Amino acid sequence: MTKFNITPYQTPQDLQEVLEQNKFVFPLALRWCTDDVDIINDNQRTFTDEQKIHILNRFFEVHEREIIEMINDKLCEFIHYEEYED
């Protein structure tokens, strides 16, 4: 895994710049925060922020392989069928 020099005082824009400088993308579809747990949960249960972080981390741990495979498949399809102008 790549290590970045990131401080806790950086803004999300700063972090995105660091990622882009290191040839990473950070699309909106992959940005998840604890507020998303509340939206999906529809206020049926109350979770602490620590529980929400655990839920998100655990979700991505459990589904990581299938998410990566789905993104790779979609990227291959996109590259194969998308026409680019040089």
Salt bridges, closest charged atoms under 4 A:
ASP38 OD2 - LYS52 NZ 2.86
ASP49 OD1 - LYS52 NZ 3.76
GLU61 OE1 - ARG58 NH1 3.27
GLU66 OE2 - HIS63 ND1 2.83
